[in-house]
Amino acid sequence: MRIARQRIVSLLRERGQQVRADWVERELPERVNPEEHVGLFAILRVDPADLVDAPSP
């Protein structure tokens, strides 16, 4: 499962966390593997399950 970096950035911006959103935009790959970045998701208080792309029909 991979998550689009832009979804994480958008969530952070909605929360008013502009600095964190800017950092994520600069540092993370375009498609983020939550298993590799589990600690980061915990720090950001983001549940990867809420951001997973919906499967195509």
C-alpha positions as a Markdown table, in Angstrom:
| # | Residue | x | y | z |
|---|---|---|---|---|
| 1 | Met | 0.0 | 0.0 | 0.0 |
| 2 | Arg | 1.4 | 3.4 | -1.0 |
| 3 | Ile | -0.1 | 6.8 | -0.2 |
| 4 | Ala | 0.2 | 9.9 | -2.4 |
| 5 | Arg | 2.4 | 12.4 | -0.7 |
| 6 | Gln | 0.0 | 15.2 | -1.8 |
| 7 | Arg | -2.8 | 13.6 | 0.3 |
| 8 | Ile | -0.6 | 13.9 | 3.4 |
| 9 | Val | 0.3 | 17.4 | 2.5 |
| 10 | Ser | -3.3 | 18.4 | 2.0 |
| 11 | Leu | -4.3 | 16.9 | 5.4 |
| 12 | Leu | -1.6 | 18.8 | 7.2 |
| 13 | Arg | -2.5 | 22.1 | 5.5 |
| 14 | Glu | -6.2 | 21.5 | 6.4 |
| 15 | Arg | -5.0 | 21.3 | 10.0 |
| 16 | Gly | -3.0 | 24.5 | 9.7 |
| 17 | Gln | 0.3 | 22.7 | 9.9 |
| 18 | Gln | 2.0 | 24.6 | 7.1 |
| 19 | Val | 5.6 | 24.0 | 8.2 |
| 20 | Arg | 5.1 | 20.3 | 8.5 |
| 21 | Ala | 3.3 | 20.2 | 5.2 |
| 22 | Asp | 6.2 | 22.0 | 3.5 |
| 23 | Trp | 8.7 | 19.6 | 5.0 |
| 24 | Val | 6.7 | 16.5 | 3.9 |
| 25 | Glu | 6.5 | 18.0 | 0.4 |
| 26 | Arg | 10.3 | 18.4 | 0.3 |
| 27 | Glu | 11.4 | 15.3 | 2.0 |
| 28 | Leu | 9.1 | 12.4 | 1.2 |
| 29 | Pro | 8.8 | 10.5 | -2.1 |
| 30 | Glu | 5.8 | 11.1 | -4.4 |
| 31 | Arg | 4.3 | 7.7 | -3.2 |
| 32 | Val | 4.9 | 7.0 | 0.5 |
| 33 | Asn | 5.1 | 3.5 | 2.0 |
| 34 | Pro | 3.5 | 3.8 | 5.4 |
| 35 | Glu | 5.4 | 0.7 | 6.7 |
| 36 | Glu | 8.7 | 2.5 | 6.0 |
| 37 | His | 7.5 | 5.7 | 7.6 |
| 38 | Val | 5.5 | 4.4 | 10.6 |
| 39 | Gly | 7.3 | 6.7 | 13.0 |
| 40 | Leu | 6.6 | 9.8 | 10.9 |
| 41 | Phe | 2.9 | 9.0 | 10.7 |
| 42 | Ala | 2.8 | 8.7 | 14.5 |
| 43 | Ile | 4.6 | 12.0 | 15.0 |
| 44 | Leu | 2.3 | 13.7 | 12.5 |
| 45 | Arg | -0.8 | 12.0 | 14.1 |
| 46 | Val | -1.9 | 10.7 | 10.7 |
| 47 | Asp | -3.6 | 7.4 | 10.3 |
| 48 | Pro | -2.4 | 5.9 | 7.0 |
| 49 | Ala | -5.6 | 4.0 | 6.7 |
| 50 | Asp | -7.5 | 7.3 | 6.3 |
| 51 | Leu | -5.3 | 8.3 | 3.4 |
| 52 | Val | -5.1 | 5.1 | 1.3 |
| 53 | Asp | -6.2 | 5.6 | -2.3 |
| 54 | Ala | -9.5 | 4.0 | -3.1 |
| 55 | Pro | -9.1 | 1.0 | -5.3 |
| 56 | Ser | -10.1 | 1.5 | -9.0 |
| 57 | Pro | -13.4 | -0.2 | -10.0 |
